Amino acid sequence: MSAAPRLSKLKPGRDFASKADYEKTLEKLQKRLLTIQQAYYHSKRRAVLVFEGWDAAGKGGAIRRLTETLDPRGVHVWPIGAPTPEEQGRHYLYRFWRRLPAPGTIAIFDRSWYGRVLVERVDNLAPAKAWRRAYREIVEFERMLVDDGVRVAKVFLHITPETQLQRFAERLETPEKRWKLTQADIDAHLRYDDYAAAADDMFAKTSWKGAPWKAIHADSKWNARVEALAHICDVLSAGVDLKPPPLDPDFIKAARRLLDGQRKKR
């Protein structure tokens, strides 16, 4: 296993001088992500991005900033909730196997198979024997993906209980955001310490060399988005040739003849 993060050790991130500074930094990362996506498309590579974290930690906002400049044909976001009736009774990894990326594409999981050792553990939705076994199963699952050439990047967005309550209040008082706040969120907040312990166990037992965890202090949404995108860029670009593939010389000649002919007609 690689060195695992611990929630109590996380430090608040950088403060941006202004919104313009934040947006400039974000734009650079988005351009880099687009270059990476194009390289993955041309080389038929695959990537899996996992977002976990507290309710109201900003997972959706980070994913939106990640995807808003990418080609939508090459990226798919999978929001993960409770299993459907078809999925219930099957192995919990079944529904994730079905959503793995095709060659040249990126799959983003807004929550993931880690629900087995987080919500299912804390809410007693799975027997202790099952969620304890899941640590090994998850690492084996990810190892199979990595061995098959899939890049895996895992991000956990951490906020303090005070920040979580503040964001819950903002949702409650904002009509267009009120739908995001549920009784399940309130119940989970009351078990914050239990979830924190489960998260630390998850880091310790599933942060391994091929797919280490990146835990980010997300009390600052701007910093969390920038850190998440920067980490994903680093994981996806490591050892990958990002230069555009060369064009066929015969195609270039044919295209130039066509363009020159069209110009002469004008």
C-alpha positions as CSV (number, residue, x, y, z in Angstrom):
1,M,0.0,0.0,0.0
2,S,1.1,3.6,-0.6
3,A,1.2,6.2,2.1
4,A,-2.4,6.9,3.0
5,P,-3.9,10.2,3.9
6,R,-5.7,10.9,7.2
7,L,-8.5,13.4,7.5
8,S,-7.1,15.0,10.7
9,K,-3.8,15.7,8.9
10,L,-5.3,17.7,6.0
11,K,-4.5,21.3,5.8
12,P,-6.7,24.1,4.2
13,G,-5.5,24.8,0.7
14,R,-4.3,28.0,-0.9
15,D,-6.2,31.3,-0.9
16,F,-6.6,32.9,-4.3
17,A,-5.9,36.6,-4.6
18,S,-9.1,37.1,-6.6
19,K,-11.8,35.3,-8.6
20,A,-9.9,36.2,-11.7
21,D,-6.8,34.5,-10.3
22,Y,-8.8,31.3,-9.6
23,E,-10.5,31.3,-13.0
24,K,-7.1,31.8,-14.8
25,T,-5.7,28.8,-12.9
26,L,-8.7,26.7,-13.6
27,E,-8.7,27.6,-17.3
28,K,-5.1,26.4,-17.6
29,L,-6.0,23.1,-16.0
30,Q,-9.1,22.7,-18.2
31,K,-6.9,23.2,-21.3
32,R,-4.5,20.6,-20.1
33,L,-7.3,18.2,-19.5
34,L,-8.6,18.7,-23.0
35,T,-5.1,17.9,-24.3
36,I,-5.0,14.8,-22.2
37,Q,-8.5,13.7,-23.4
38,Q,-7.4,14.1,-27.0
39,A,-4.3,12.0,-26.4
40,Y,-6.4,9.3,-24.7
41,Y,-8.7,9.3,-27.7
42,H,-6.0,8.9,-30.3
43,S,-4.1,6.3,-28.4
44,K,-7.3,4.4,-27.3
45,R,-6.4,4.7,-23.6
46,R,-9.0,4.5,-20.8
47,A,-9.3,6.3,-17.5
48,V,-11.5,5.9,-14.4
49,L,-12.0,8.9,-12.1
50,V,-13.5,8.3,-8.7
51,F,-15.0,11.2,-6.6
52,E,-15.9,10.5,-3.0
53,G,-16.4,12.8,-0.1
54,W,-18.8,14.3,2.4
55,D,-22.3,15.5,1.4
56,A,-22.1,19.1,0.2
57,A,-18.3,18.8,-0.1
58,G,-18.4,20.0,-3.8
59,K,-18.1,16.8,-5.8
60,G,-20.6,17.9,-8.4
61,G,-19.0,21.3,-8.8
62,A,-15.6,19.8,-9.2
63,I,-16.9,17.3,-11.8
64,R,-18.6,20.1,-13.7
65,R,-15.4,22.1,-13.9
66,L,-13.6,19.0,-15.0
67,T,-16.0,18.2,-17.8
68,E,-17.2,21.5,-19.1
69,T,-14.4,22.0,-21.7
70,L,-14.1,18.3,-22.7
71,D,-15.5,16.6,-25.7
72,P,-18.8,15.1,-24.3
73,R,-18.5,12.1,-26.7
74,G,-15.4,10.9,-24.8
75,V,-16.4,11.3,-21.2
76,H,-19.3,9.8,-19.2
77,V,-20.3,10.8,-15.7
78,W,-22.0,8.1,-13.6
79,P,-23.9,9.4,-10.6
80,I,-24.1,6.5,-8.2
81,G,-27.0,6.1,-5.8
82,A,-28.7,3.1,-4.3
83,P,-28.7,-0.1,-6.4
84,T,-31.7,-0.7,-8.6
85,P,-33.9,-3.8,-8.1
86,E,-32.0,-5.4,-11.0
87,E,-28.7,-4.8,-9.3
88,Q,-29.8,-5.9,-5.8
89,G,-28.8,-9.4,-5.0
90,R,-25.8,-9.3,-7.4
91,H,-22.2,-8.7,-6.4
92,Y,-21.9,-5.0,-5.5
93,L,-19.2,-4.5,-8.2
94,Y,-21.6,-5.8,-10.9
95,R,-23.0,-2.3,-11.7
96,F,-19.6,-0.8,-11.9
97,W,-18.2,-3.4,-14.4
98,R,-21.1,-2.4,-16.7
99,R,-20.0,1.3,-16.6
100,L,-16.2,0.9,-17.3
101,P,-14.9,3.1,-20.1
102,A,-14.5,2.0,-23.7
103,P,-11.2,2.5,-25.5
104,G,-10.4,6.2,-25.9
105,T,-12.8,7.4,-23.2
106,I,-13.0,8.5,-19.6
107,A,-15.5,7.3,-17.0
108,I,-16.2,9.5,-14.0
109,F,-17.9,8.1,-10.9
110,D,-19.7,10.5,-8.7
111,R,-19.6,8.1,-5.7
112,S,-18.4,4.6,-6.4
113,W,-17.7,1.1,-5.2
114,Y,-16.4,2.7,-2.0
115,G,-20.0,3.0,-0.8
116,R,-19.5,-0.6,0.4
117,V,-17.0,0.5,3.0
118,L,-18.6,3.9,3.8
119,V,-22.4,4.3,3.8
120,E,-23.0,0.5,3.8
121,R,-20.7,0.1,6.7
122,V,-21.8,3.1,8.8
123,D,-25.6,2.6,8.1
124,N,-25.4,-1.2,8.7
125,L,-26.6,-1.9,5.1
126,A,-24.0,-4.7,4.7
127,P,-22.9,-7.3,7.2
128,A,-19.5,-6.6,8.9
129,K,-18.0,-9.7,7.3
130,A,-19.0,-8.3,3.8
131,W,-17.7,-4.8,4.1
132,R,-14.5,-6.0,5.8
133,R,-13.9,-8.4,2.9
134,A,-14.6,-5.5,0.4
135,Y,-11.2,-3.8,1.1
136,R,-9.4,-6.7,-0.5
137,E,-12.0,-7.1,-3.3
138,I,-11.8,-3.4,-4.2
139,V,-8.0,-3.4,-4.4
140,E,-8.1,-6.5,-6.6
141,F,-10.8,-4.9,-8.8
142,E,-8.7,-1.8,-9.3
143,R,-5.5,-3.8,-9.8
144,M,-7.2,-5.7,-12.6
145,L,-8.1,-2.4,-14.2
146,V,-4.6,-0.9,-13.9
147,D,-3.0,-4.1,-15.2
148,D,-5.3,-3.9,-18.2
149,G,-4.0,-0.4,-18.9
150,V,-6.7,1.7,-17.3
151,R,-5.6,4.8,-15.4
152,V,-7.4,5.2,-12.0
153,A,-7.5,8.5,-10.1
154,K,-9.3,8.7,-6.8
155,V,-10.2,12.0,-5.1
156,F,-11.9,12.5,-1.7
157,L,-13.2,15.9,-0.8
158,H,-13.1,16.6,2.9
159,I,-15.0,19.4,4.7
160,T,-15.3,20.1,8.4
161,P,-18.7,19.4,10.2
162,E,-19.1,23.2,10.6
163,T,-18.7,23.8,6.9
164,Q,-21.1,21.0,6.1
165,L,-23.8,22.6,8.3
166,Q,-23.2,26.0,6.7
167,R,-23.7,24.5,3.2
168,F,-26.8,22.6,4.3
169,A,-28.2,25.9,5.6
170,E,-27.4,27.6,2.2
171,R,-29.2,24.8,0.4
172,L,-32.2,25.0,2.7
173,E,-32.5,28.8,2.1
174,T,-32.0,28.6,-1.7
175,P,-35.1,27.3,-3.4
176,E,-33.3,26.0,-6.5
177,K,-30.8,24.1,-4.4
178,R,-33.2,22.9,-1.7
179,W,-33.7,19.6,-3.5
180,K,-30.1,18.7,-2.8
181,L,-30.7,18.5,0.9
182,T,-32.3,15.2,2.1
183,Q,-33.0,13.6,5.4
184,A,-30.2,11.1,4.6
185,D,-27.8,14.0,4.6
186,I,-28.9,15.2,8.0
187,D,-28.7,11.6,9.4
188,A,-25.2,11.2,8.0
189,H,-24.1,14.5,9.5
190,L,-25.1,13.2,13.0
191,R,-22.7,10.3,12.4
192,Y,-19.9,12.4,11.1
193,D,-17.3,10.8,13.4
194,D,-18.3,7.3,12.3
195,Y,-18.0,8.3,8.7
196,A,-14.6,10.0,9.4
197,A,-13.3,6.7,11.0
198,A,-14.6,4.7,8.0
199,A,-12.9,7.1,5.6
200,D,-9.6,6.8,7.3
201,D,-9.9,3.0,7.3
202,M,-10.7,3.2,3.6
203,F,-7.6,5.2,2.9
204,A,-5.4,2.9,4.9
205,K,-6.6,-0.2,3.2
206,T,-7.2,0.8,-0.4
207,S,-4.6,3.5,-1.1
208,W,-2.1,1.5,-3.2
209,K,0.7,2.3,-5.6
210,G,-1.4,1.9,-8.8
211,A,-4.4,3.9,-7.4
212,P,-3.5,6.0,-4.4
213,W,-6.0,8.3,-2.7
214,K,-5.8,12.1,-3.0
215,A,-7.7,13.6,0.0
216,I,-8.3,17.3,-0.4
217,H,-9.4,19.9,2.2
218,A,-12.5,21.3,0.5
219,D,-13.7,24.1,2.8
220,S,-12.6,26.4,0.0
221,K,-14.5,25.3,-3.1
222,W,-12.0,27.1,-5.4
223,N,-9.0,25.4,-3.9
224,A,-10.7,22.0,-4.0
225,R,-11.6,22.2,-7.7
226,V,-8.1,23.3,-8.6
227,E,-6.4,20.6,-6.5
228,A,-8.7,17.9,-7.8
229,L,-8.1,18.9,-11.5
230,A,-4.4,19.2,-11.0
231,H,-4.2,15.8,-9.4
232,I,-6.2,14.2,-12.1
233,C,-4.0,15.9,-14.8
234,D,-0.9,14.5,-13.1
235,V,-2.2,10.9,-12.8
236,L,-3.6,10.8,-16.4
237,S,-0.6,12.4,-18.1
238,A,2.3,10.5,-16.3
239,G,4.3,8.7,-19.0
240,V,1.8,9.5,-21.7
241,D,2.8,11.2,-25.0
242,L,0.4,14.1,-25.3
243,K,1.5,15.3,-28.7
244,P,-1.1,15.1,-31.4
245,P,-0.5,12.1,-33.8
246,P,1.2,12.9,-37.1
247,L,-1.1,13.1,-40.2
248,D,-0.6,10.9,-43.2
249,P,1.6,12.9,-45.7
250,D,-0.6,11.8,-48.6
251,F,-3.6,13.1,-46.8
252,I,-1.9,16.5,-46.2
253,K,-1.0,16.8,-49.9
254,A,-4.6,15.9,-51.0
255,A,-6.1,18.4,-48.5
256,R,-3.7,21.2,-49.7
257,R,-4.6,20.5,-53.3
258,L,-8.3,20.8,-52.5
259,L,-7.8,24.0,-50.5
260,D,-5.6,25.6,-53.1
261,G,-8.2,24.7,-55.8
262,Q,-11.0,26.2,-53.8
263,R,-9.0,29.4,-53.2
264,K,-8.3,29.8,-57.0
265,K,-12.0,29.6,-57.7
266,R,-12.8,32.6,-55.5
